[in-house]
Each structure stands twice: as structure tokens, then as C-alpha cells.
Amino acid sequence: MKYSRKWALQETKIGFSIPVLSKSGAWLGAPAPKYQSRNTSFLDPMNTDNKSIVRLSPNAEGFGDTPDELDAEDFSSAIPMQHSHSYWDDDEIGLYIGLWDTEAMVEAGGSYACDEFMWLIEGECQIKNNKTGTVDTVKAGQAFVIPRGYDCQWHQSGYLRKFYVISEHPEEGMPAAPSVEGIVIPHADAGLAEVAGGG
């Protein structure tokens, strides 16, 4: 992720909360973010006060009612049924937080367009490194990051549901090389140096 801002996950009974920081390090919340979701009819039902805490639910009200509009060129497989629920969309800073699901599918390979943190709620996926052919498997309950510019391909053998946090600042182009050549899977028992690749 390009922004070197600190944030932490706080587990709750229905999901988790993410304190959101702006690029300058100030808490976001006032004024309210610009919501520009594909499915605006059920935006952010749990964050009624529009403060800095975005509360995520794996069973958001209305989730799954309206399928996403997809392009065939984005897939190497048949077009799957997918749904998105946006909790936070801010085009000005390129920050997007939400819930997403998909049926079995294979995305078209290529450089990943953003830095994306994901927490798998249900299912598992395989992320193939297009340069080496190495495949990483991520399962429900695990979190991982795909760095912007990583040349990869998403393989999905069954249903998957995830939370996502995307950083895609509009003024930043595609890097010449990703910050990490692979996905990053943090482990709860790993020290910070190990997660950052230092040990």
C-alpha cells in the first residue's frame, strides 16, 4: 500500500471494525465520505453516524439482491455471478471498503490494478503468479494482500465471500514493479519483521 498509515483490526461478534485514516493521517468522518457504489440502495447500514469507524458485517442487509455488472474480457472463464456491498467509497483518495462474493471463476491474468487487503469469510481461492507459475492458496479465516502491479491470476473453484480494503489513489500510476513479488499472508503468531519480509 502506498500510504504508510497505521490501522488495526478489532474483532467483533458480527465482523470487524477498521479505523480509517486519511492520507494526511487525520481521522476520516467529517465531512462524510462521497459514497459512489454500484449498489447504492443499501450503502453502509451499520455506519449510521458516518464517523471514523467503518463497521463491517458478513451478512449486510440487501447483500446479494443485485448482481454486479461484469465484462467478459475480465475473465478467462464464463462470467460468474458476483455481488458487492460498499461500506466506504472515496474516489478522491482512492479508498474503497466493502463486502464481495463470487461463484467459481477464473479472472483474466495481468498486473493487479490496486493494493488490496482481503479477509476471506467463506470459501478459498488460489492466486497464481503469472511469471513463476507458483500458486498460493488462501482459505476462509485468513487475510492477505495483493500488491498493485503484481502479475497474477485469481482462480476460484467454488463460492467465496470476503471483506476488502482497496487503495487505488487516482494520481498514482502502475508501479514498474510491485512492492512485493507475491501475495502477503500475515500470520497471527508471526512477528512484525516476519510479516514485512524481514525474518
Residue pairs with C-beta under 8 A, 6 or more apart in sequence:
1 115
1 117
1 145
1 147
1 167
1 179
2 115
2 148
2 167
2 169
2 172
3 21
3 23
3 167
3 169
5 21
5 23
5 25
6 21
7 18
7 19
7 20
7 21
8 19
9 16
9 17
9 18
10 16
10 17
12 55
14 55
14 57
14 58
14 59
15 55
15 56
15 57
15 58
15 163
16 56
16 119
16 163
17 53
17 54
17 55
17 56
18 53
18 54
18 56
18 97
18 165
19 27
19 52
19 53
20 27
20 28
20 52
20 53
20 54
20 88
20 95
20 97
21 27
21 28
22 28
22 93
23 93
23 169
27 52
28 52
28 90
29 50
29 51
29 52
30 50
30 51
32 50
33 50
33 88
33 89
33 90
34 89
34 90
34 91
34 92
35 43
35 44
35 86
35 88
35 89
36 89
36 91
37 43
37 84
37 85
37 86
37 89
37 98
38 68
38 69
38 84
38 86
39 62
39 65
39 66
39 68
39 83
39 84
39 85
39 86
41 62
41 66
42 60
42 61
42 62
42 63
42 65
42 85
43 86
43 87
44 50
44 54
44 86
44 87
44 88
45 60
45 61
45 62
46 55
46 56
46 57
46 60
46 87
47 53
47 54
47 55
47 87
47 88
54 87
54 88
54 97
55 87
56 87
56 97
56 99
56 163
57 99
58 99
58 121
58 122
58 161
58 163
60 85
60 87
60 99
62 85
63 83
63 85
63 99
63 101
64 83
64 101
65 83
66 83
67 81
67 82
67 83
68 82
68 83
68 84
70 79
70 80
70 82
72 79
73 108
74 107
74 108
75 105
75 106
75 107
75 108
76 106
76 107
76 108
76 109
76 153
77 104
77 105
77 106
78 105
79 105
80 102
80 103
80 104
80 105
80 156
81 102
81 103
82 100
82 101
82 102
82 103
83 100
83 101
84 98
84 99
84 100
85 98
85 99
85 100
86 96
86 97
86 98
87 97
87 98
87 99
88 95
88 96
88 97
88 98
89 95
89 96
89 98
90 96
91 170
92 170
93 169
94 114
94 166
94 167
94 168
94 169
94 170
94 172
95 165
95 166
95 167
96 164
96 165
96 166
96 168
97 163
97 164
97 165
97 166
98 163
98 164
99 161
99 162
99 163
99 164
100 161
100 162
100 163
100 164
101 122
101 159
101 160
101 161
101 162
102 156
102 159
102 160
103 156
103 158
103 159
104 156
104 157
104 158
104 159
105 154
105 156
106 153
106 154
106 155
106 156
107 153
107 154
108 153
109 128
109 130
109 151
109 152
109 153
110 130
110 151
110 153
111 148
111 149
111 150
111 151
111 174
111 178
112 146
112 147
112 148
112 149
112 150
112 151
112 152
112 178
113 148
113 168
113 174
114 148
114 166
114 167
114 168
115 145
115 146
115 147
115 148
115 166
115 167
115 168
115 179
116 145
116 146
116 164
116 165
116 166
116 167
117 143
117 144
117 145
117 164
117 165
117 166
118 138
118 143
118 144
118 145
118 146
118 162
118 163
118 164
118 165
119 142
119 143
119 162
119 163
119 164
120 138
120 139
120 140
120 141
120 142
120 143
120 144
120 160
120 161
120 162
121 140
121 161
121 162
121 163
122 140
122 159
122 160
122 161
123 140
123 156
123 158
123 159
123 160
123 161
124 137
124 138
124 139
124 140
124 157
124 158
124 160
125 137
125 138
125 154
125 155
125 156
125 160
126 135
126 136
126 137
126 138
126 154
126 155
126 156
126 157
127 135
127 136
127 138
127 144
127 146
127 152
127 153
127 154
127 155
127 183
128 134
128 135
128 152
128 153
128 154
128 155
129 135
129 136
129 150
129 151
129 152
129 181
129 182
130 151
130 152
130 153
131 151
131 181
134 182
135 155
136 144
136 182
136 183
136 185
138 144
138 183
138 185
142 185
143 185
143 186
144 183
144 184
144 185
144 186
145 180
145 183
145 184
146 152
146 183
147 178
147 179
147 180
147 183
147 184
148 167
148 168
148 174
148 175
148 178
148 179
149 174
149 175
149 176
149 177
149 178
149 179
150 178
150 180
150 181
150 182
150 183
151 178
152 183
180 197
184 195
186 195
187 194
187 195
191 199
193 199
